[in-house]
């Protein structure tokens, strides 16, 4: 019994370490809790987008006829916006985002009674679920960091060129005003 507890504690610690590593590398996790759909129905749709790129997953969910696809699409958009907030300098198209993991867990169950023949009652279980999605970038961090540096250097070049052109314009205006003053004398 003691070994089982030790194994569970080690497993929990390792899971936390994995989550920290995933968060530091740029992966983003989004949750959607208490969705009034059974987990079985939601998993059918979640399996379709697991491991797909963001654009492809969005297209699959957009044209999916199942009701669960609407909630998954909302969660996908939430995860994308969370990734944008976490990485404001990186372009989404260059980052090449994909659905790293997606899983559906059971939520609270509402239990109701339905009248049945001969005075009996049948149980009705209104199920719900929780969805968790993790999106990450396929592009390596080195490529993304280089892109940020390129953007910053381009911004610096743009500001330098703007200051040079403004100085040139000022010099031209000054020379023109001197010429007009000489002409008026």
Helices and strands as residue ranges (DSSP letters): H 2-25, E 28-35, H 39-49, H 54-62, H 68-86, H 92-95, E 97-106, E 110-115, G 117-119, E 121-126, E 129-137, H 141-184
